[in-house]
Amino acid sequence: MRYDVFDSLDWLFTDSKPRTKPTEVASLLAPRGGRPGFQVLLEGVPEGTKVSFGSRGLADNEGHRIESVFGNLLHSVPVECNTGEDGFTARNRPPAEGVSRKAPFRCFDAIEPITLRTRTWENEPAAFYVEVAVPRSARPGVYSGEIEIAAGKETVTVPVKLEVAAACLPAKSALSLTTWFSTDSMATYHGLKLWSSGHWRMIRRYAELMVSYHHDTFRAPLNLVDYKKGADGHWTFNFRRLERLMRTMIDAGMTRIEGGHLGGCERWGMPEMYLYASPELWERKVRLASPEAQEFLAQFLPAWRVFLERHGWYEMLCQHVADEPTKGALCDYTAAACAVRKYLPGTPIIDAVEFAHLGAAVDWWVPKIDDYERDREIYEMHRSHGDRIWCYTCCKPGGRFMNRLLDFPLLRVRLLAWGCAKYDLAGYLHWALNSWDRDKSPFEQSVKREATLEPDGTRNDLPAGDKCIVYPGPDGPWSSMRFEAQREGWEDHALLMMARKRLGPEQFDKLVSKTVRGFSDFTDDPTTFRRQYRTLLKLVSE
């Protein structure tokens, strides 16, 4: 049975085949504490074939061993339409520059850990992702070994060579990361009753996965609070369900809380922002600047503070006001921000923003990466006054920008953290960990048609990969090739921060710029990137 080894930064597709001159040895390079991986493509494996994985670990010439080698079966997901040049999809606009392939196609993204019941799927070749977990205590040097993949009655043996550098990754990344998640999807896609004991166990599995992929921040959705208004106009708030969710995330290792959004627009870009925290007031479309909304906030925000202080969580809080405020929404946004200033003293306000001139209403600015570069002078002025700058991507930007979309090269996902290092940004936000459609499996549909409603009444699609970066397995969440690339990018960021301590500002910028000059100007060849990565590892290992 023929096989071929591929870089973890190469996309594999359902029509991929072993090359004429296949790579037969997996060669890896990693710091101590790293988790490098590679892909293996087998030829001629029928659908429904049972597969298994085996490894005796890796060893160096002196007998030091690395035992943790994991095998996974890859599964494909569809890309029905390419991303557009300015984001969304190319259904009604030009396609983005440098997409990995013209749609439609299916690429291998979902990663299923191999168990006794793992079998290949219909209409898919047998593709695998193998990962090595290098202990922080590992001795630097060259390790060798083999892995075995059995498909039916046939087995292939793949030699593995791993070079472990002296550099050791820290236990915690300096680059903050938050990805908003859907607790509803954690129930429905696993056949669990909402808020049942099984659902809570599943939420814990998702939380542990996120932490192991360098998430330190989570959003606490305020719609989980039980709100009741008495006849006298006084509100009461029950935080019991939200408390359990927050405790689950914090026990898993999260260290920062994003207080959920207080308000939002009915459709993107509209000037009116309505109170979102209370379902009743959202239904009646009560504007944030109105006396009724301000009275609600005057009661809710102090109660939110008391709840957080009682659990010792208040110092962990940063607070959302409303998502993506535009210039027209300045009145409602600043009214709610003033309430946060008054009732949550010392708490930084964080929001994804569409407008750079919100003044003292924001402390932690989160512009899209293209907006940051366009308005960099303004955001750096905010930073000079003590503010923090994060960044985000979503259905935009498209073009040649970095993003975590399914038709973009995997290297663009990994380099997001390099862009943050270049500009010294404090964190990255994305809106969707697992926002799968209710009526379509993520293995059947990736593009969400006409999902966004614009101010002029037109609708745009969410591009493939925007709404999720993990997949629902039978027993819990599955990672993805994009999630692995993002994780390794965060680990690269830790190495870059080590390099920054050794170099002057100009030298550091020169080092980073060999790989990333900006969010749309970067090395796009995995082979070239691997050489530059080796240079970085050598520097921080000396």
N, C-alpha and C positions, 0 to 999 in steps of 0.2 A: 504494500500500500504506500503510494507516494505521499510525501508531506512537504510543506514549505514553511519556513519560519519568517514571520513578518514583525517589523517594529510595532510597538504599541501605539505609535503615532500615525500608522497607516490605516486608512479605512479598508475593511474587507466588505465585499458585496456578495449578493447571492449568486452572481455569475462569475465570481472570482475562482481562479484555478491555480494550482501550483505552477510556478514559472518554469520555463524551459531549463534554466539553470537555477534550481531552488537553493535557498539557504538552508543548510542542514544542521548548523550549530547555533544555539541561542547565545548571544554575547551581551552581557549586561554590565552596567556601571552604576554604582549607587553609593551614597554616604551611609554611615552607620545610622540606623533608625529609618532608612528608606524602604520603599516597597516597589522595586522595579518589576516590570512584567514584559511579556512578549506574547505574540499570537502564533498559533499553529493552524494551518489549513490542511485538511486531509482530502484525498481524492477518492471518489467512488464509494462513499458510505451511504447506503440506502436510508430513506426516512424511517423513523421508528426504531432505529438501531440502538441497543443499549450501549452506553459508553461508561468507561471507568478511567480513573487516573491514579497513578502511583508514583511515589518518589521516596528515595532513601535519604534525601537531603543532599547538601553540598559540603565538601571538605577541602581544606587547603593542604599543602605539602606536609605540614606539621601535625595534622590530625584535628585541627580546630574545625568545628562543624556549624553549619546553619541548617536547622531541621525544618523550618516552616516554609514549605513550598506547596502552593494551593492550585488546584486545577478547576477550571470553569468552562462550561459550554456556552458559546455565544449564540444569541438569537437575533434575528433581523427585525427591523421596523421599517415602515414605508416612508419615503419622501415623495409625496404626491406632486409637489410643485416647489421650484426653487425659491429661495429668498430673493426679495426685490433689491434693487440698487439702493433705495433709501429705506429698506426694511420691509416689514410685512411680507408679502409674497409677490412673485413675478406674474401672477395671474392677470394683473392689470397695470403692470409697470415693467421696466427693463430688469433683467436678472442681475444679481450682485456679481461683482468682479471676483474671479478666482474661486468659484464654488468647486467642490471636489468632483462633481459630476452633474450632467444635465438630467433633470427629473423627467419622468418618474423613475425611481429605482428603490431598492431595499438595501440598507446597510446594516452590518452587525454592530449593534450598540448594547443590547441588554446582556448582562452577565449572570448566568445561572451557576451557582456553586454545584459541583458534581456530587451527587449522592447515589445511593443504591438504586434509585428509581429514575435516574436521568437517561433520557433518550433523545435522539435527534428529532427535529420537527419536520413537518411536511414542506417540501419545496425549498429546503435549505441544505447546502453542503455542510460538512462537519467542520466547524471552526471553533477554536479554543483560545482562552486567555489564561496564561499561567503567571502567577505572581509569587515573588520571593519576599518574605518579610525578614529584613536584616535587623538583628537585635542591636540596640545601642551599645551593648557590651562586646560586639563582634570584634575580632582582631582584624585590622586592616590587612589586605592581601588578596590573592587570587584563589577563588574557590571553584571547584569543578564537581560535576555530577551528571546525573541523567534523570529524565522524567519519562514515564511510560504512559501512553494513551492507548487504551483498548477500545475498539469499535467492533462489536460483534465478536467474531472469532479471530480477528486480526489485531495486531499490536504494533505500534511504532515506538521506537526508542529515540529520544531527542537529547543529544549532549547539551549541557548547559555550562557556560563559563561566566562567572560573576567576579568582577573586580570591586572590592570594597575599599573605599577611600577612608582616610583617617578622620575626615570631618564627620561630626556627629550632629544630627538634627536635634534641636531643642524639643522638649516635651510639648510646648505650646507655640503656635505660630504668632508672629507679631502682626500679621495682616488679618484683621477681623473679617468674618464671613457670616452672612445670614442668607438663608433661602427660605422663603415663606412656604408653609406646608398646609395641606388640607387634611384635617382630622376626619372629615366625612369620607374621603377616598380611602383612608386607612381602614375604615370599617367596610364600606360597600365592596371594594375590590378584593377583600379577603373573606367575604361572606360572613361578616360579624355584625351583631346588633350594635347600633350606635350607643356608646358609653357603657357597654357591657364589660365584664372583667376581661374577656378575651380581647376586646377593643383596646382596653388600657394596656394590656401586655403588648399588643401590636404597636401602639404608640411608643412604648419604651424601646422596641426594636428599631423603629425609625430614628428615635432620638440618639440611640447608641451609634447607629450608622453615621448620622450627621456629625457627631462629635469625632468619630474616627476619621472623618474626612475634613477635619479642621474647622468645623463650625463652632464658634464661641458665643454666638448671639442668636436669640430666637424671638419671634414676634408673639406676644401674648394677646390673642384676639379678644377684644372687649365685648364682642357679641356673645361670648360664653358666660357673661355676667347675667344673673337673673334680676331684671329691673321691675319694680312695682311702685306705682304712684298712688298715694292715698288721696282721700277726698279733700284733705286740707292742702294738697299740692306738694306734700313732702314725699320725696323719693326714698325707697330703701333698696339696698344692693346686696345681693348674695353672691359671693365670690367662690363658692365651694367648688364648682366644676373647674373654673379657671385656676384655682389654687392647685388642684390635683395635676392639671396639665403643666403648670409652671414647676411644680415640685418634680415631676417626671423629667422635664428637660434639665433642671438644675442638678438633680441626682445623677443624670447621665454625663454631666461635665460642662454644661453651658455656664457661662460666667456673666453674661449681659442680657438684660431684658429690654426688648422693644415694646413699650406700651402701645397697644393697638390704636388704629386711627380713630380720632374723635369725629371726623367728618369726611365728606367726599362729594364729588360731582355726580350728577345723575348720568351724564355722559362726558367723556373726556374733553377737556378744554373749555367747558362752559364756565362762565364767571360766577355762577351761584354754587356755593358749597353748603351742603346740608348736614345736619347732625346725624352721624352714622352710628354712634355708640349705642343709642337706644333704638331698637327696631320700631317702636311705636312712633317716635318722632321722625325717624327716617321715612316711614310710610306717609306721614303728613307733610314731608318736605319742609322741615323747620330749618331755616338758614342759621348758620353758625353765629352770625352777628346779631340775630334777633334777641329780644329780651327773654323769650322762652328758652332758647338754647343756652343763653348765658346763665339763667337761673339753674338749669339742669347741670351745667358744668360747675357752678358754685356749690352744688351738693355732691356731685359725683366725684370730682377730682380730690377733695379732702378725704372722702371715704376710700378712694383708691390709694391715697398716701398712707392713711392709717393702716389699711390692710397690708401694704408692702412693709411698713415699718414694724408691724407686729411679727412678721416672718423674717426680719433682717434683710429684706431685699431692696429697700429703697435706694441704697447707694448703687445698685446694679442697673438702675432704670435709665433709659433714654426714651423720650416720649414722641410718638408721631402725633401730628395735628391732622393733616390730610394729604393724600397721595397726589403727587405731580401738580402742585399749584401753578397756575399760569398768571400772567400779569392781571388779567381781568378778575381773578379771584382774590386779589390782595385784601379787600375789605373783610370778607368772611375769614380768610386764613389768619390775618393778624388779630382779629377779635378773639379767635380761639387760642392763638398763641399767647395773647395777654393773659387769658385765664390760666394757662399752664404756668406762666411766670408767677402768677399770684398764688396759686394753690399748690403748686409742686416746686417750691423754691429750690434752686440749685440743680434741677434736672435739665439736662441738655435736650433740646428739641432737634430731632432728626427727621428728615424727609427726603424722598426722591423729589427733585424739583425740575420744573420746566422754565423757571424764571430766576435769573441770578441776582435780582435786585429786591429781595425780600428783607434786606436790612437785618435788624436785630431780632427778627421773628424766628430765625433759624440759627442753631449752633453747629450742627453737623450736617453739612450740605452733601447731597447725594445726586450729582448730575449724571446723565448718560455720558459715556466716555467721549462721544463726538462733541457733545455740548461743552464738556470740560475743556477740551482742546480749543474749541471756538472761543469760549469766554474765559480762558485760563487766567488772564490778567485780573478779571473781576474776582474769581474764586481765590486766587492767591492773595488778593487784598483782604478778603474775609479771613483767610488763614493768618495774615499778619496781625489781625485783631484778636487772635486767640481761638478762632473757629477751627473745626476739623473738616477735612474733605475726604469723602468716600467717593465711590462711583457705582454705576449700575449699567446693565444691559437688559433688554427685554425683546420685544418684537422689532426693535431698532437698537443700534444702527445695522444697516446692511452694508452694501458696497464691499470694500476691502477691510472693513473694521474687524477687530476681534469680537467674537460672540460665541456662545455655546450652542449654536444651531447645528442641526443634523447634516446639512449639506455644506457646511464649512469645514475646512481641514481641521483635524484634531489639534494640530499645533496651535491654532488660534485660541483654543480653549486654554491650553497650558500657559500661553504667553500673557493671558489677562493679568496674572500676578506679576509678571515682569513689567508690564505697563504701570501697574500700581507702584512697583519699586522705583521705576524711573522717575515718576512724578511725586514720590513720597506720599501716596494716598494711604489713608488709614484703614480702609475696608472696602468690601464689595458686597453688593446686594443684588439678589434676583428674586423675582416674585413667585417662582414656581418650582417646587421640589417634585410634586406629584399631583398636579392639577389635571388629572385625566378626565376626559369627557364621561358623563354618566352613561351614555348610550353607545359608546364606541371604545373598544379596548385600545390601549396605546400600541398594541402589536398590529392593529388594523388601521389606525388613523393617527397621523401626526400633525397635519395641518388642520387648524380649526377655521372653517370658512365663515367669513362675515362676522367675526367675533367682536370687533371693536366698532362702536358707534361714534362717528366724528361729529363735531359741532354743526357741519353743513348737512347732516343726515346720511352721508355715505358710510359704507361699512368696509372694513379691511380684514384680511385674514391674519391669524397668528401663524407665523412660519413654523416649519417642522423643527421640533426640539425646543420650542419656546416654553411649552406648558409643562415640561417635566425633564428631569435628569436622572430619575430612578424609575424602576418598573416593579409592578406587583408580582412577586413570586408566590407560590402556594403557602409558604410558611413565614413570609416577611418580605421586606424590600430587597430587590436586586440592584446592584450597582450598574454602571454603564461605562463604556469606553470613554465617554465624555466626562463622567464623574471621576474616573481614574486620571484623566489628563488634567482636570482641574485640581485634584488632590496633589499630583506631582508638581503642578505650578506653585501651589502654596508651600510645598517643601523647597522648591527652588527659591522662593522668596526668602525663606529662612537662611539659605546659603548666601543670597545676595546681601542680606543684612549683616552677615558675618564679614563679607567682603567690604561693606561700607565702613565698618569699624577699622579696617586695615588701610583703607585708601583715603586720599583726599577727595573732596567733592568732584573736582574735574576728572580725576582718575576713575572714580566710581562711575561717573556718567559715561566716560569713554568705554569702560568695560560693558555696561548695560547696552550702550548704543551699538555695539557689535552685533547684538541680537535684536534689540528693540529700540527704534528711534521715536516711535509714537504708536498710538493705538491702531493706526492704519499703515504704518511703515515699519516692517519687521522682517526678519528671516522667515521665509515660508517653506524651506526645504528641511525635512527632518534630519537628513544626513549632516547638513551644515550645522543645524542646531546641536546635534550630538557632539560635534567637535567643540563648539563654543561652551557647551555644558561641561565637557571634560576640562577645559581651561579654567572655568569657575571652580570646579571641585578641586583641582590642583592648587589653586590659589588659597582656598580656605583650609586646605589640608596641611599646608606647610607650617 
